[in-house]
Amino acid sequence: MKMKTFFITLSIFLSVTLNCYAAEPKKWDNKLTTEQNIAANAITLKDSSDLSFLDKIARKKSIIILGEPGHYELKTSQAKINMISYLRKKGFNAIAMETAPFLSTYVFSNPEYVKQTKDWKFDYFWAQVWTDQKTCQPLIEQIQQRKIKVLGIDGQLGMFDVVSAQILLEKYKKDFPLDINWDQLYKLYSSRLVFYLYPQNYKPLTKSEEYKLMNMVNIISNYTANIISKRGNNMDLKALIQWVRNVRNAFPYTKYNSIAYGINNNIDTTFLVANEKNRDEMMAKNIEWYADNESKEKFTVWCANYHGCKDLSQIVAPSDSLRYFTTQSMGEFLANSTVSNKVFSLAMTSKNVYKGDEDGKLELEIINATQDAPFAFIAFTPLRYSEGYYDKPFNTSFMKKKDGKWLYTFDGVYYLRDQELNNN
């Protein structure tokens, strides 16, 4: 009797597991729309803690991108935090974050420098769109207490970057004197930082000041390379060299994106597209850096769906059909990198809560297919090359309402029914 019960239990477990992982796509039905066929593969999740679909992903991947369709929706942030907590139990002990600066977070997260950074507030590292959200406060507090390691992946500048460089180089100054005016560097660097924090107050540096800033960064670059040649490499020195790459990347991004705020209206808008691509490429390179230098580290990535997209060219931009052919996202750079087999990109979606936005057709069909379940998951990878599904465009609101061959842009999608806009 016990053996019979065991086999029944095992059978049920395997059935649920296979269903949850969507190992076998539902047979394509020509009588249904593409959105209806894809929605038929949705796995209904009973509540926000029902995250077992992540188990198989976590076993096979070490970098899990958690996207979001917009930056101001509280329920999506809560869902991502739930996933981060769930994945921490499976060894994902760090979070790579959009807008968080590379060097400041490297020093902040390093136990060796906890005394020097004890007064640093993580709120200063992350964009206000999230630090203002009530749902993000518990996560921010855990990061502040160093219970979760944070990895800055953005090429944007951080307010503690110059201080971080000083901290990392402090141990070498006796044997390798460095002739640099740190106060002047901080002043010039901070002027650039104003662009990200208070663009309305941004006053561009003069050409002479721009040159002085970047020349001082090069002095640090050469100084660090000299130490490496004399003493050998280590993580701190590698981080400094990677920071230099970030600063060089941010230089044109800051300069030319000022047009977006009406600061400089003489810049050709083609620069905006080029530097949008430039930023995403640097974000991908920072993720690669972490994967290469901390190879045992598993981590999640907090970013927008746009950045997690593995192939923008598969999506149709309504206002400019060629727009997504001219740029690449962070996810696409990663998909073509040495860490491509480690990455799983999960889009987040729901009915649109933003005023003026339309609901995607897939989202409406998920509601029908799941009988209006609060949460659902669809694995895209099993569908991608299956009969009927292959090469089919369909409509979603992953990045506002758009058509595209979305099976090739993400590895899966997590659907939320209920939403709440941040009104702060």
Beta strands, then each sheet from edge to edge (+ up, - down):
strand 1: 43-45
strand 2: 63-66
strand 3: 92-101
strand 4: 149-154
strand 5: 298-302
strand 6: 343-349
strand 7: 375-379
strand 8: 394-396
strand 9: 402-404
strand 10: 412-416
sheet 1: 1+ 7- 10+ 6+ 2+ 5+ 3+ 4+
sheet 2: 8+ 9-
end
